Amino acid sequence: MTDNSRPIPSRVADPQLVEQRRRQIVKAAVDLFVEKGFHKTTTREIAKASGLGIGTLYEYVESKEDVLYLVCAYIHSEVKRRLDEVLHGTAPGRDLLVASIRHFFACVDELQDYVLLIYQETKSLSDDRLKLVLRQEAEITGLFAGILERGRSDGTLLLSADSVKLFAHNIVVLGQMWTFRRWALHRIYTLEQYTEKQTSLLLQEICPASSRPGHGKGET
């Protein structure tokens, strides 16, 4: 959260304490925003739910919009952290893609309410803050584009250069769909089943025939 929260000033000088308190605030705010909505939630309610006095809350944020921005920044930083865990190896592009999709879908599953809030409430952000959130979203898509480019370079993925960004966006949307359509999907699939099926469908489009799931097992 630290890097993404730089646009928000704090009266507290200790960066570790700032991060700790802001995480308390974010978690409390998400629960309230989900229950009551952004506009019906007050900063006093957020302070109480996070275990802070209202005066203390204002040492770490200046407004309720600050809190909403921190919610958005938190999920983007978490997704990036999870993906970074698998990006620093030398695995072929195909293997890296499979691992990254698994990490991304698991992160979205864990932070479902946060993901929903980003898309339900970002309209309440100022234009400058909204641009920052969209830039963070684009960075996540860019990570997948980089993975796809690695696969193109090492021959483990077959797709044209002008399809890379489209596939990257598709992957992000498929992960988010697990949240947006959870009222239906969660009745049919476990997270593991959903991840496996979506990954398989993607690989059928962009993998050499010899490395597609099930190849050589009698399929026609």
Salt bridges, closest charged atoms under 4 A:
ASP3 OD1 - ARG6 NH2 3.33
GLU19 OE2 - ARG23 NH2 3.10
ASP31 OD2 - LYS27 NZ 3.84
GLU45 OE2 - LYS36 NZ 2.50
GLU65 OE2 - ARG129 NH1 3.77
ASP66 OD1 - ARG129 NH2 2.95
GLU78 OE1 - ARG81 NH2 3.01
GLU78 OE1 - ARG82 NH2 3.42
ASP84 OD2 - LYS80 NZ 3.28
GLU85 OE2 - ARG81 NH1 3.16
GLU85 OE1 - HIS103 NE2 3.79
ASP95 OD1 - ARG94 NH1 3.62
GLU110 OE1 - ARG82 NH2 3.04
ASP113 OD1 - ARG182 NH2 3.37
GLU121 OE1 - LYS123 NZ 3.98
GLU137 OE1 - HIS76 NE2 2.75
GLU149 OE1 - ARG152 NH1 3.19
